[in-house]
Amino acid sequence: MSTDSPINGRIQELESRAASLHSIIGFASRAFVVEFAGTPKSGKSTSVEASRHFFRRHDFDVHVLRERADQCPIPMKGHLFFNTWCATSMLAELLETVDTPTDIIIVDRGLFDALIWFKTQFDRGELSCDELANIEKFLLMKRWRNLFDMVTVLRANADTALEREQENRITSRPGSIMNQSMLRTLCDAVDSAASRYGDDFKKIVIRDTDQEGVRSTNVELLNEILTEFEAFVNPEILVVPKEELNDLLSAAPNSFCPASETEQMLRIVKEKGQYRKRSEVEEDLNYIQIVSCGVLSFEGQIFLFQRQDKNPKSALYGKSTVWQGCHVPRPDDDQASQDAVLLALQGRIAQSLFISRQIDNKFIGYAW
């Protein structure tokens, strides 16, 4: 009992954080996506199920994208066509699911895992430089990889993997994957991929499971997943203390002030703006949240956005809107400015229209 007490305490902490996270899940603009990758017998499948079970028990809507290898109709494992089929089938299902009323998507072998296998094929002389470069260019497209909010990689060395493989087997005969040479190759491939692609993904966590128990491994993984999930759902947004704006807003004759009258507003936002967790300021009347919003026009016409039926705003405000808006997240340079406000809106419009091009914009004023 004493051995499990620290773990039980950690589990209670995770459950409390999950409950708090569920209360603000409505802040999220899409599903949170976490990929599980790993070497054979590292505990990946067990961790996928443990994570799915944890979030389902805490009333999150969870979708698991199962590993595609068992479903692949191509018989030769490790072949270029086999790995391509698995990778593209996974991506197709992710694109079908990410913009649905799902809270969290758990991907059992996703982009990072696919890159490991393709790089392994290249190292073995089965792919040319041009083929690998083209595959990497496609899989690492910003639109795909930006959907992966976190990648967790479990790693077990060759000896540990073979020991776990043979634990419930009645033969020690090696397989095409479960042999010392291939297992060492895969472990090296994970390390190589982390170095090669680490900067391309938002967050990669690698855990060696050789010495860890299953339960303690999953507790630590859930802790890391919750940390990233919380940051995704509850980001720091730009706010200004209301006392800094009281005089300006009370003196404004109308609810909308044109650009010619906004110099003082922009100065206050730049000098007094700060970034706070959205949950902290959502009900705090001492802060004003800066929301970047705008309309999209073309050749004198206004673009009409359509809300999906699943969007709760459809019932409250109707299915059509002429404007889009968003909070202003903390930028890389940490500065509150007009540029930060406009960049936030550009990102929101691009997300709504599923485009990547830059859209020319013009600041026309502020509304209170």
Contacts in CASP RR format, 6 or more apart in sequence:
PFRMAT RR
TARGET T0000
AUTHOR 0000-0000-0000
METHOD contacts of the structure
MODEL  1
MSTDSPINGRIQELESRAASLHSIIGFASRAFVVEFAGTPKSGKSTSVEA
SRHFFRRHDFDVHVLRERADQCPIPMKGHLFFNTWCATSMLAELLETVDT
PTDIIIVDRGLFDALIWFKTQFDRGELSCDELANIEKFLLMKRWRNLFDM
VTVLRANADTALEREQENRITSRPGSIMNQSMLRTLCDAVDSAASRYGDD
FKKIVIRDTDQEGVRSTNVELLNEILTEFEAFVNPEILVVPKEELNDLLS
AAPNSFCPASETEQMLRIVKEKGQYRKRSEVEEDLNYIQIVSCGVLSFEG
QIFLFQRQDKNPKSALYGKSTVWQGCHVPRPDDDQASQDAVLLALQGRIA
QSLFISRQIDNKFIGYAW
7 215 0 8 1.000
7 216 0 8 1.000
7 219 0 8 1.000
10 219 0 8 1.000
10 223 0 8 1.000
11 219 0 8 1.000
14 54 0 8 1.000
14 219 0 8 1.000
14 222 0 8 1.000
14 223 0 8 1.000
14 226 0 8 1.000
15 58 0 8 1.000
17 226 0 8 1.000
17 230 0 8 1.000
18 54 0 8 1.000
18 55 0 8 1.000
18 58 0 8 1.000
18 60 0 8 1.000
18 226 0 8 1.000
19 58 0 8 1.000
21 226 0 8 1.000
21 229 0 8 1.000
21 230 0 8 1.000
21 233 0 8 1.000
21 234 0 8 1.000
22 58 0 8 1.000
22 59 0 8 1.000
22 60 0 8 1.000
24 233 0 8 1.000
24 234 0 8 1.000
24 278 0 8 1.000
24 279 0 8 1.000
25 60 0 8 1.000
25 103 0 8 1.000
25 233 0 8 1.000
26 233 0 8 1.000
27 233 0 8 1.000
27 234 0 8 1.000
27 278 0 8 1.000
27 279 0 8 1.000
28 103 0 8 1.000
28 232 0 8 1.000
28 233 0 8 1.000
29 351 0 8 1.000
30 98 0 8 1.000
30 99 0 8 1.000
31 63 0 8 1.000
31 97 0 8 1.000
31 98 0 8 1.000
31 99 0 8 1.000
31 100 0 8 1.000
31 102 0 8 1.000
31 103 0 8 1.000
31 104 0 8 1.000
31 105 0 8 1.000
32 103 0 8 1.000
32 104 0 8 1.000
32 105 0 8 1.000
32 149 0 8 1.000
32 150 0 8 1.000
32 228 0 8 1.000
32 229 0 8 1.000
32 232 0 8 1.000
32 233 0 8 1.000
33 94 0 8 1.000
33 98 0 8 1.000
33 104 0 8 1.000
33 105 0 8 1.000
33 107 0 8 1.000
33 147 0 8 1.000
33 148 0 8 1.000
33 149 0 8 1.000
33 150 0 8 1.000
34 51 0 8 1.000
34 104 0 8 1.000
34 105 0 8 1.000
34 106 0 8 1.000
34 107 0 8 1.000
34 148 0 8 1.000
34 149 0 8 1.000
34 150 0 8 1.000
34 151 0 8 1.000
34 152 0 8 1.000
34 225 0 8 1.000
34 228 0 8 1.000
34 229 0 8 1.000
35 107 0 8 1.000
35 109 0 8 1.000
35 110 0 8 1.000
35 111 0 8 1.000
35 112 0 8 1.000
35 113 0 8 1.000
35 148 0 8 1.000
35 150 0 8 1.000
35 151 0 8 1.000
35 152 0 8 1.000
36 44 0 8 1.000
36 47 0 8 1.000
36 48 0 8 1.000
36 51 0 8 1.000
36 106 0 8 1.000
36 107 0 8 1.000
36 108 0 8 1.000
36 109 0 8 1.000
36 152 0 8 1.000
36 154 0 8 1.000
37 44 0 8 1.000
37 109 0 8 1.000
37 110 0 8 1.000
37 112 0 8 1.000
37 113 0 8 1.000
37 116 0 8 1.000
37 151 0 8 1.000
37 152 0 8 1.000
37 153 0 8 1.000
37 154 0 8 1.000
37 190 0 8 1.000
38 44 0 8 1.000
38 109 0 8 1.000
38 113 0 8 1.000
38 116 0 8 1.000
38 153 0 8 1.000
38 154 0 8 1.000
38 155 0 8 1.000
38 190 0 8 1.000
39 154 0 8 1.000
39 155 0 8 1.000
39 156 0 8 1.000
39 161 0 8 1.000
39 183 0 8 1.000
39 186 0 8 1.000
39 187 0 8 1.000
39 190 0 8 1.000
40 156 0 8 1.000
40 161 0 8 1.000
40 165 0 8 1.000
40 177 0 8 1.000
40 178 0 8 1.000
40 183 0 8 1.000
40 186 0 8 1.000
41 156 0 8 1.000
41 160 0 8 1.000
41 161 0 8 1.000
41 162 0 8 1.000
41 164 0 8 1.000
41 165 0 8 1.000
41 178 0 8 1.000
42 154 0 8 1.000
42 155 0 8 1.000
42 156 0 8 1.000
42 161 0 8 1.000
42 209 0 8 1.000
43 154 0 8 1.000
43 156 0 8 1.000
43 209 0 8 1.000
43 214 0 8 1.000
43 217 0 8 1.000
44 108 0 8 1.000
44 154 0 8 1.000
45 67 0 8 1.000
45 108 0 8 1.000
46 214 0 8 1.000
46 218 0 8 1.000
47 152 0 8 1.000
47 154 0 8 1.000
47 217 0 8 1.000
47 218 0 8 1.000
47 221 0 8 1.000
48 64 0 8 1.000
48 106 0 8 1.000
48 108 0 8 1.000
50 218 0 8 1.000
50 221 0 8 1.000
50 222 0 8 1.000
51 106 0 8 1.000
51 218 0 8 1.000
51 221 0 8 1.000
51 222 0 8 1.000
51 225 0 8 1.000
52 62 0 8 1.000
52 64 0 8 1.000
52 106 0 8 1.000
54 222 0 8 1.000
55 62 0 8 1.000
55 103 0 8 1.000
55 104 0 8 1.000
56 62 0 8 1.000
60 103 0 8 1.000
60 104 0 8 1.000
61 101 0 8 1.000
61 102 0 8 1.000
61 103 0 8 1.000
61 104 0 8 1.000
62 102 0 8 1.000
62 103 0 8 1.000
62 104 0 8 1.000
62 105 0 8 1.000
62 106 0 8 1.000
63 97 0 8 1.000
63 100 0 8 1.000
63 102 0 8 1.000
63 104 0 8 1.000
63 105 0 8 1.000
63 106 0 8 1.000
64 105 0 8 1.000
64 106 0 8 1.000
64 108 0 8 1.000
65 90 0 8 1.000
65 93 0 8 1.000
65 94 0 8 1.000
65 97 0 8 1.000
65 105 0 8 1.000
65 106 0 8 1.000
65 107 0 8 1.000
65 108 0 8 1.000
65 110 0 8 1.000
66 108 0 8 1.000
67 86 0 8 1.000
67 108 0 8 1.000
67 109 0 8 1.000
68 85 0 8 1.000
68 86 0 8 1.000
68 89 0 8 1.000
68 90 0 8 1.000
68 109 0 8 1.000
69 77 0 8 1.000
69 82 0 8 1.000
69 86 0 8 1.000
69 109 0 8 1.000
71 89 0 8 1.000
72 82 0 8 1.000
72 85 0 8 1.000
72 86 0 8 1.000
72 89 0 8 1.000
73 85 0 8 1.000
74 81 0 8 1.000
74 82 0 8 1.000
74 85 0 8 1.000
76 82 0 8 1.000
77 176 0 8 1.000
77 177 0 8 1.000
78 117 0 8 1.000
78 121 0 8 1.000
80 121 0 8 1.000
80 126 0 8 1.000
80 127 0 8 1.000
80 131 0 8 1.000
83 114 0 8 1.000
83 117 0 8 1.000
83 118 0 8 1.000
83 121 0 8 1.000
84 135 0 8 1.000
86 109 0 8 1.000
86 114 0 8 1.000
87 110 0 8 1.000
87 111 0 8 1.000
87 114 0 8 1.000
87 118 0 8 1.000
87 139 0 8 1.000
90 107 0 8 1.000
90 109 0 8 1.000
90 110 0 8 1.000
90 111 0 8 1.000
90 114 0 8 1.000
91 111 0 8 1.000
91 144 0 8 1.000
94 105 0 8 1.000
94 107 0 8 1.000
94 147 0 8 1.000
97 105 0 8 1.000
98 105 0 8 1.000
98 147 0 8 1.000
100 310 0 8 1.000
101 310 0 8 1.000
104 229 0 8 1.000
107 148 0 8 1.000
110 148 0 8 1.000
111 139 0 8 1.000
111 140 0 8 1.000
111 144 0 8 1.000
111 145 0 8 1.000
111 148 0 8 1.000
112 148 0 8 1.000
112 151 0 8 1.000
112 153 0 8 1.000
112 193 0 8 1.000
112 197 0 8 1.000
112 201 0 8 1.000
112 204 0 8 1.000
114 139 0 8 1.000
115 136 0 8 1.000
115 139 0 8 1.000
115 140 0 8 1.000
115 193 0 8 1.000
115 196 0 8 1.000
115 197 0 8 1.000
116 186 0 8 1.000
116 189 0 8 1.000
116 190 0 8 1.000
116 193 0 8 1.000
117 189 0 8 1.000
118 127 0 8 1.000
118 132 0 8 1.000
118 135 0 8 1.000
118 136 0 8 1.000
118 139 0 8 1.000
119 132 0 8 1.000
119 189 0 8 1.000
119 192 0 8 1.000
119 193 0 8 1.000
119 196 0 8 1.000
120 185 0 8 1.000
120 186 0 8 1.000
120 189 0 8 1.000
121 127 0 8 1.000
122 129 0 8 1.000
122 131 0 8 1.000
122 132 0 8 1.000
123 185 0 8 1.000
123 189 0 8 1.000
123 192 0 8 1.000
124 185 0 8 1.000
127 135 0 8 1.000
139 145 0 8 1.000
140 197 0 8 1.000
140 200 0 8 1.000
142 356 0 8 1.000
143 356 0 8 1.000
145 200 0 8 1.000
145 201 0 8 1.000
146 202 0 8 1.000
148 201 0 8 1.000
148 202 0 8 1.000
149 202 0 8 1.000
149 203 0 8 1.000
149 228 0 8 1.000
149 229 0 8 1.000
149 232 0 8 1.000
150 202 0 8 1.000
150 203 0 8 1.000
150 204 0 8 1.000
150 205 0 8 1.000
150 224 0 8 1.000
150 225 0 8 1.000
150 228 0 8 1.000
150 229 0 8 1.000
151 201 0 8 1.000
151 203 0 8 1.000
151 204 0 8 1.000
151 205 0 8 1.000
152 204 0 8 1.000
152 205 0 8 1.000
152 207 0 8 1.000
152 221 0 8 1.000
152 224 0 8 1.000
152 225 0 8 1.000
153 190 0 8 1.000
153 194 0 8 1.000
153 204 0 8 1.000
153 205 0 8 1.000
153 206 0 8 1.000
153 207 0 8 1.000
154 207 0 8 1.000
154 209 0 8 1.000
154 217 0 8 1.000
155 187 0 8 1.000
155 190 0 8 1.000
155 206 0 8 1.000
155 207 0 8 1.000
155 208 0 8 1.000
155 209 0 8 1.000
156 164 0 8 1.000
156 187 0 8 1.000
156 208 0 8 1.000
156 209 0 8 1.000
156 210 0 8 1.000
157 183 0 8 1.000
157 184 0 8 1.000
157 187 0 8 1.000
157 208 0 8 1.000
157 210 0 8 1.000
158 180 0 8 1.000
158 183 0 8 1.000
158 184 0 8 1.000
158 187 0 8 1.000
160 209 0 8 1.000
160 210 0 8 1.000
161 178 0 8 1.000
161 183 0 8 1.000
162 178 0 8 1.000
162 179 0 8 1.000
162 180 0 8 1.000
162 183 0 8 1.000
165 178 0 8 1.000
166 172 0 8 1.000
174 180 0 8 1.000
176 182 0 8 1.000
177 183 0 8 1.000
177 186 0 8 1.000
190 206 0 8 1.000
194 204 0 8 1.000
194 206 0 8 1.000
198 204 0 8 1.000
203 228 0 8 1.000
205 221 0 8 1.000
205 224 0 8 1.000
207 217 0 8 1.000
207 220 0 8 1.000
207 221 0 8 1.000
209 217 0 8 1.000
212 220 0 8 1.000
234 277 0 8 1.000
234 278 0 8 1.000
234 279 0 8 1.000
235 277 0 8 1.000
235 278 0 8 1.000
235 327 0 8 1.000
235 329 0 8 1.000
235 330 0 8 1.000
236 275 0 8 1.000
236 276 0 8 1.000
236 277 0 8 1.000
236 278 0 8 1.000
236 329 0 8 1.000
236 330 0 8 1.000
237 275 0 8 1.000
237 276 0 8 1.000
237 277 0 8 1.000
237 278 0 8 1.000
237 281 0 8 1.000
237 289 0 8 1.000
237 290 0 8 1.000
237 327 0 8 1.000
237 328 0 8 1.000
237 329 0 8 1.000
237 330 0 8 1.000
238 269 0 8 1.000
238 273 0 8 1.000
238 274 0 8 1.000
238 275 0 8 1.000
238 289 0 8 1.000
238 290 0 8 1.000
238 327 0 8 1.000
238 328 0 8 1.000
238 329 0 8 1.000
238 330 0 8 1.000
238 336 0 8 1.000
238 340 0 8 1.000
238 341 0 8 1.000
239 273 0 8 1.000
239 274 0 8 1.000
239 275 0 8 1.000
239 276 0 8 1.000
239 281 0 8 1.000
239 287 0 8 1.000
239 288 0 8 1.000
239 289 0 8 1.000
239 290 0 8 1.000
240 268 0 8 1.000
240 269 0 8 1.000
240 272 0 8 1.000
240 273 0 8 1.000
240 274 0 8 1.000
240 287 0 8 1.000
240 288 0 8 1.000
240 290 0 8 1.000
241 272 0 8 1.000
241 273 0 8 1.000
241 274 0 8 1.000
241 286 0 8 1.000
241 287 0 8 1.000
241 288 0 8 1.000
242 285 0 8 1.000
242 286 0 8 1.000
242 287 0 8 1.000
242 288 0 8 1.000
243 286 0 8 1.000
244 268 0 8 1.000
244 272 0 8 1.000
245 265 0 8 1.000
245 268 0 8 1.000
245 288 0 8 1.000
248 264 0 8 1.000
248 265 0 8 1.000
248 268 0 8 1.000
249 368 0 8 1.000
252 368 0 8 1.000
255 367 0 8 1.000
255 368 0 8 1.000
256 365 0 8 1.000
256 366 0 8 1.000
256 367 0 8 1.000
257 265 0 8 1.000
257 365 0 8 1.000
257 366 0 8 1.000
257 367 0 8 1.000
257 368 0 8 1.000
258 364 0 8 1.000
258 365 0 8 1.000
259 363 0 8 1.000
259 364 0 8 1.000
259 365 0 8 1.000
261 365 0 8 1.000
262 363 0 8 1.000
262 365 0 8 1.000
262 366 0 8 1.000
265 366 0 8 1.000
266 338 0 8 1.000
269 290 0 8 1.000
269 336 0 8 1.000
269 337 0 8 1.000
269 338 0 8 1.000
269 341 0 8 1.000
270 335 0 8 1.000
270 336 0 8 1.000
270 337 0 8 1.000
270 338 0 8 1.000
273 290 0 8 1.000
273 336 0 8 1.000
274 336 0 8 1.000
275 330 0 8 1.000
275 334 0 8 1.000
275 336 0 8 1.000
276 287 0 8 1.000
278 289 0 8 1.000
278 327 0 8 1.000
281 287 0 8 1.000
281 289 0 8 1.000
282 289 0 8 1.000
289 327 0 8 1.000
290 327 0 8 1.000
290 328 0 8 1.000
290 336 0 8 1.000
290 341 0 8 1.000
291 325 0 8 1.000
291 326 0 8 1.000
291 327 0 8 1.000
291 328 0 8 1.000
292 325 0 8 1.000
292 326 0 8 1.000
292 327 0 8 1.000
292 328 0 8 1.000
292 341 0 8 1.000
292 342 0 8 1.000
292 344 0 8 1.000
292 345 0 8 1.000
292 348 0 8 1.000
293 323 0 8 1.000
293 324 0 8 1.000
293 325 0 8 1.000
293 326 0 8 1.000
293 345 0 8 1.000
294 323 0 8 1.000
294 324 0 8 1.000
294 325 0 8 1.000
294 345 0 8 1.000
295 302 0 8 1.000
295 303 0 8 1.000
295 322 0 8 1.000
295 323 0 8 1.000
296 302 0 8 1.000
296 303 0 8 1.000
296 324 0 8 1.000
296 349 0 8 1.000
296 359 0 8 1.000
297 303 0 8 1.000
302 322 0 8 1.000
303 322 0 8 1.000
304 320 0 8 1.000
304 321 0 8 1.000
304 322 0 8 1.000
305 320 0 8 1.000
305 321 0 8 1.000
305 322 0 8 1.000
305 323 0 8 1.000
305 324 0 8 1.000
305 352 0 8 1.000
306 319 0 8 1.000
306 320 0 8 1.000
307 313 0 8 1.000
307 314 0 8 1.000
307 318 0 8 1.000
307 319 0 8 1.000
307 320 0 8 1.000
307 321 0 8 1.000
308 314 0 8 1.000
309 319 0 8 1.000
324 345 0 8 1.000
324 348 0 8 1.000
324 349 0 8 1.000
324 352 0 8 1.000
325 345 0 8 1.000
325 348 0 8 1.000
326 344 0 8 1.000
326 345 0 8 1.000
326 347 0 8 1.000
326 348 0 8 1.000
327 344 0 8 1.000
328 336 0 8 1.000
328 340 0 8 1.000
328 341 0 8 1.000
328 344 0 8 1.000
329 344 0 8 1.000
331 340 0 8 1.000
331 343 0 8 1.000
338 363 0 8 1.000
342 361 0 8 1.000
342 363 0 8 1.000
345 361 0 8 1.000
346 358 0 8 1.000
346 359 0 8 1.000
346 361 0 8 1.000
349 359 0 8 1.000
350 356 0 8 1.000
350 357 0 8 1.000
350 359 0 8 1.000
END
